[in-house]
Amino acid sequence: GVRPDGDDYILVGDFTLKGVTRPVELKLEFNGVNPGMGAGPVAGFEATTVINRKDFGIDIEMPLEGGGVVVGDKITITLEIEAGLLV
């Protein structure tokens, strides 16, 4: 689903990774409409969220010699979306 959030929106849905499904909310920004590539106008959006990889069963730890790990727990997901408009 989509709900308003000030000038932007929140996209709500389920995200599945490695067989684990969890609800997620993505900040959705409307980037406008342009003529497209000949098939009619398209609307542009960008959606972002941060998930914790351990919530999805990805718990591999690869330590670095100087401390810390190769892969952090928090992963940022960014979607760039173009949707054709029916006219």
N, C-alpha and C positions, 0 to 999 in steps of 0.2 A: 504494500500500500504506500501511498504518498500523503504526507500532511504538511501544512505550511509551517515555516519556522522563520519568522521575520520576513526578509526579502527573499529567502531561499526556501528549501523544502527538506524534509527528512524522508528518505526511502527506507521502508521497513520490509524485511523479508527473512527467509531462512537461508543460511549458508552452510553447505556441506563440504567438508574436507576430510579425506581419509575415512569416509564412512561415518563421521560424526557431524550431526546437524545441530546448529545453534541459531537462535534468532540474532539478527544484526540490524543496526541502524546506520545508514550512510547519509552523510551530509550531501545534499543534492543541490547543485548550482545550475541554474538555467543560463546558458551562454548566448541565447538568441537564435534567430532563424536566418538562414541564408539561401540563395537560389539553388544550391546543390549542383550536381554534375550532370544536368540534363534530364533527370528523372523527376523533377519537381523540387519544391522547397524541402529543406531539412532543418530540424531543430537540434541544437547542440546542448549537451549536458556534461557535467563532471560530477562524479560521486566519489566520496572518500570515507574510509573508516579505518579503525585500528583494531586488530584482533590479537589475542594472546595465543601463540602457536600451541602452548601446552593444553589449552582448552579443547584442542582438536586431536590430542594424542601424539603430538610431535614433540617428543621430549629428549631428543638426542643432544648430548652435551659434548662439544669439541673444544676443550680449553686451549687458550693461547699461552705460550710460554711466559709472557709478561703479565698474565692475569686476564680475566674476562673470558668470554666465549666467542666462537666464530659467528654464531647466529644468535641474535637477541631474542627475547621472549615476545616482544611486541612487533607486529608486522603491519605495515601500512598498505592498504589496498586502494588503488586509484583506478577508476573506470572513466574512460573518455567515450561518450556515447553520441552517435548521430542517429536520429530517427526520421524517416521519411514522413511527410505530412500528406494526408489525403486532402485533395482540393476539389 
